[in-house]
Amino acid sequence: MTPPPDEGTMTPGELGRLRWRCRRGMRELDVLLMRYMERDWPQAGAAERAAFAALLEWQDPEIHALLTDRLAPDSEALASVLECLRRAD
């Protein structure tokens, strides 16, 4: 596994790879994850960024279960990411 992304230390290539990992088998997840990258990633702290990067390692059904509250997040940072993903605005 790659080390968690840190504030300001990601190269454009690393950021591009992270965006690529947002592309999923479920179109709904593509939309939510890319919206997070555009809207929430720039101001997210290191812990939240690391939780988002770790979330991208999960399988689509597990991410969907987290988003629909059928699976509980294992950290506050992940809970914060999920809250951002669920936000409709």
C-alpha positions as CSV (number, residue, x, y, z in Angstrom):
1,M,0.0,0.0,0.0
2,T,1.2,3.5,-0.7
3,P,1.8,5.9,2.1
4,P,-1.1,8.3,2.9
5,P,-1.1,11.5,0.9
6,D,0.1,14.5,2.8
7,E,-1.0,18.1,2.5
8,G,1.0,19.7,-0.3
9,T,3.4,16.9,-1.0
10,M,1.5,15.2,-3.8
11,T,2.9,15.7,-7.3
12,P,0.5,16.3,-10.2
13,G,1.2,12.7,-11.2
14,E,0.2,11.4,-7.8
15,L,-2.9,13.5,-7.8
16,G,-3.8,12.2,-11.3
17,R,-3.3,8.6,-10.1
18,L,-5.6,9.3,-7.1
19,R,-8.2,10.7,-9.5
20,W,-7.9,7.6,-11.7
21,R,-8.5,5.4,-8.6
22,C,-11.8,7.3,-8.2
23,R,-13.1,5.6,-11.4
24,R,-15.1,2.7,-10.3
25,G,-17.3,-0.1,-11.7
26,M,-20.4,1.7,-10.3
27,R,-21.2,5.0,-12.0
28,E,-22.8,6.3,-8.8
29,L,-19.5,5.9,-7.0
30,D,-17.6,7.6,-9.8
31,V,-19.8,10.6,-9.4
32,L,-19.5,10.8,-5.6
33,L,-15.8,10.2,-5.5
34,M,-14.9,12.6,-8.2
35,R,-17.2,15.2,-6.6
36,Y,-15.2,14.8,-3.4
37,M,-12.0,15.3,-5.2
38,E,-13.2,18.5,-6.8
39,R,-15.1,19.9,-3.9
40,D,-13.6,18.6,-0.6
41,W,-10.1,17.3,-1.3
42,P,-8.4,20.7,-1.6
43,Q,-9.3,21.8,2.0
44,A,-9.2,18.3,3.6
45,G,-6.7,17.7,6.3
46,A,-4.0,15.0,6.2
47,A,-6.1,12.5,8.2
48,E,-9.1,12.9,6.0
49,R,-7.0,12.7,2.9
50,A,-5.4,9.5,4.2
51,A,-8.9,8.1,5.0
52,F,-10.1,8.9,1.4
53,A,-7.1,7.3,-0.1
54,A,-7.6,4.2,2.0
55,L,-11.3,4.1,1.1
56,L,-10.3,3.8,-2.6
57,E,-8.6,0.5,-1.7
58,W,-12.0,-0.9,-0.7
59,Q,-14.2,-2.9,-3.2
60,D,-17.2,-1.1,-4.6
61,P,-19.8,-3.2,-2.6
62,E,-18.0,-2.3,0.6
63,I,-17.9,1.4,-0.3
64,H,-21.6,1.3,-1.1
65,A,-22.3,-0.4,2.2
66,L,-20.5,2.3,4.0
67,L,-22.4,5.0,2.2
68,T,-25.8,3.4,2.9
69,D,-24.9,2.8,6.6
70,R,-24.9,-1.0,6.3
71,L,-21.3,-1.0,7.3
72,A,-19.8,1.3,10.0
73,P,-16.7,3.3,9.4
74,D,-13.7,2.3,11.5
75,S,-12.4,5.8,12.2
76,E,-13.5,9.4,12.7
77,A,-11.6,10.5,9.6
78,L,-13.4,7.9,7.4
79,A,-16.8,9.0,8.9
80,S,-15.9,12.6,7.9
81,V,-15.1,11.5,4.4
82,L,-18.4,9.6,4.2
83,E,-20.3,12.6,5.4
84,C,-18.8,14.7,2.7
85,L,-19.6,12.0,0.1
86,R,-23.2,12.0,1.2
87,R,-23.6,15.8,1.1
88,A,-25.7,16.7,-1.9
89,D,-24.6,20.3,-2.5
